[in-house]
Amino acid sequence: MIASNLPALQVVIPLLSAPLALMLRRGTHSWVLAQLVCIAALAISINLLQTVLATGPISYEMGGWAPPWGIEYYVDAVNAFVLLIVSGIGTIVMLAARTSVAKEIAGDKQSLFYTAYLLCLTGLLGITITGDAFNIFVFLEISSLSTYILISLGRDRRALTAAFQYLIMGTIGATFILIGVGMLYMSTGTLNILDLAERLQPLSDSRTVQAGFAFVAVGVSLKLALFPLHLWLPNAYAYAPSIASAFLAATATKVAVYVMLRFFFTVFGVDFSFEVMPLGIILAILAILAIFVGSAVAIFQDNVKRLLAYSSVAQIGYMILGISFATVTGLTAAILHLFNHALMKGGLFLALAAVFYRTGGVSVAHFRGLGKTMPWTMFAVVIGGLSLIGVPLTVGFVSKWYLVLGALELGYWWIALLVLAGSLLAVIYVWKLVEAAYFQTAEGDAASVREAPLSLLVPAWILIGANIYFGIDTSLTTGVARTAAASLLGIGG
Amino acid sequence: MLAATALSVVFMRDLFTIVMLFGIYSLLSAGFFVDMDAVDVALTEAAVGAGVTTMLMLGTLALTSRKEKAHRKPASMLPLAVVTITGLVLIYGTLDMPYLGDPEAPVHQHVAPRYIEQSYDEIGLPNIVTSVLASYRGFDTLGEVVVIFTAGLGVLTLLGLSGDSPHRARPAAMAHHLVLRVITRALIPLILIYALYIQFHGDYGPGGGFQAGVIFGAAIILYTLIFGLTKAERVIAPLFLRYMMGAGVLIFAGTGVLALLLGGNFLDYDYLAHDPLHGQHYGILAVEFGVGVTVTAVIISIFFNFTGRGDQPKEEER
């Protein structure tokens, strides 16, 4: 009985625990609850991924109503993989949360933080697992609202402005998605994703469908911070509490990329998206701009969280570039990079949380001399940075390898060159940190900084270690990513 | 009229007038929805848009100022361009739209017929909107309740937890107005009864948890306006509201889990009783109650937090 209800429980357990976390009122109690819930969600997502890989997609009828009348949960290789990313990162980041949150957030607001965290987890998992276009919107609202709360809990007063800015941009994005879904409903009379896909086939000339496509595309691009719609992201990541930055950077944009994959490939179908609509070329141009502008701006940042945020804009560019190829290799690269980038950014932001915990700030100046005083933390930053650049033996190399491969397959050798050039820009901004940490000495009080507590180091190193592990043993991740890519393109299962 | 109201909002500088115009806008939309035979939506729009939102905006005005600050920044062209393009795409999209009320439109051909023809046999309620909302697409509604819960959480986070604010000792705002006091005393019980009617009659007529929650909240807001926050918090303690907010979500999701434990899928009310129709009925009553509880708590809590911030009585508007 439990086994057959796992898809529902994946979302319902965090959903039910959020109000409980609010009622507990003590930060520590809420943290224990949140940690248990995260672990349960992770276990469920591992189980779901295994089931999907062994026996094919799972369909679950909410309320016992068959689709398209009721809401369906539909799990295939693509979203099972994303579920694993979200719940895995959620669990590991939560391990570090207690120490960091106790330092950064006032006592009476800690349980609010955990409640918002659980709601955000609920929203992200709900968006990912559902097979219903309107249900995506509902859970998008949950995750967005809770994200604004998480950001506004930052200690800096500018966190409020950042949250408000994101609120306006995010609401516009969500409204566009809603208008788009509304237009699709108007043309087909259904909201179920698989049913929509079937009924949209003969409608590719309908202007209502085309306009709906445009609205969904712009709305989702806003949510995933595709250049030039990324303006909300740097401030949001920079001023949020460290734990929130780590969780959001590693999961929120990934889920938005998943939604884009789902709409472009499953709902509209690759023929419509890339032949009727000129999507491929638009995405490719924006992606390359994102890589270069994002990396270039990152070089000039003084706040390291902002630096990593701009680097995220660039990394999202790599994912979108993979999507724009619309081939199995390109999509494999994009889906791989979802996972790999989550590992890198999760690990790096947790390391930043450790730096903030000890030095009270994350500007480049705070990094001076940390190579001596916080060797383990800085070593984690270095490995994470190497992975961002794409050095062999790290996950960053694997995803760029497939991306270059995908470009060459299509004969776009100049895109392959641009990808490599983008990596060089990453070398510069990572070097900035290394230089400060290892070749400059700290002054005054900063010289007596101690290594971060284990409760922060261990989670950071789990993610950083995963960067290396999955960089060497690529069979698991590439295997799943390839299956997922093939199923999105409708080739094989 | 809708367009005229919206335009005058844009050109108006007096924020108080703008708030009033927003209220009118909502009331007009509600009328529009009635015209389209969407009575449930109209009821919600009237209660939320014209009623509670206006109150909250007035509360904000009392905290800030009534006049918009004059700023002479050159108007940027970017927003105008974005709005124009969006509008053009919308118009482009409507070109192939089915005509309003066309029975051949896909919307009326695919999913809807089953809702209309079979929902009475499958669920046993005359109000199809309630059937779709609470059962066929009950999971969406659960999501919406969580959205409202999240909004309440956001207000708690930003405006501080109720209960630990330093100042609370304000004189009862308008208790010295005898006429207001008497009329309010007479009105509040009626409003509460009306809220309960909307809550439990939603299965048969327009209404349900969302609307009832708002109306219930409005009654408490009225009480607060007249008798002051201190007295209102004695009626409903802020801490109680915090539990109540979560309790609604728990009732709704708990109903779903109960169905799951009894052998069905999540939210499959058929399993709640021996007879599926009874099960559906219990399930819908329970989840609507959950919706009502959360909505009431969130609305009151938002209002308490807003008024709790102000030092001045802000009743001059009325």
Interface residues (C-beta under 8 A of the other chain):
Chain A: M1 N5 A8 L9 V12 L15 L16 A18 P19 L20 L22 M23 Y60 E61 M62 G63 G64 W65 P68 W69 G70 I71 D108 K109 L112 T115 A116 L119 T122 G126 D132 F134 N135 V138 F139 E141 I142 L145 S146 Y148 I149 S152 L153 L160 I179 M183 Y185 M186 S187 T188 G189 T190 L191 R199 S206 R207 T208 V209 Q210 A211 G212 A214 F215
Chain B: V89 L90 Y92 G93 T94 L95 D96 M97 P98 A105 P106 V107 H108 Q109 H110 V111 A112 R114 Y115 S135 Y136 R137 G138 F139 D140 L142 G143 E144 V146 V147 F149 T150 A151 L153 G154 L156 T157 L158 L161 D164 R242 Y243 M245 G246 A247 V249 L250 A253 G254 G256 V257 L260 G263 G264 N265 F266 L267 D268 Y269 D270
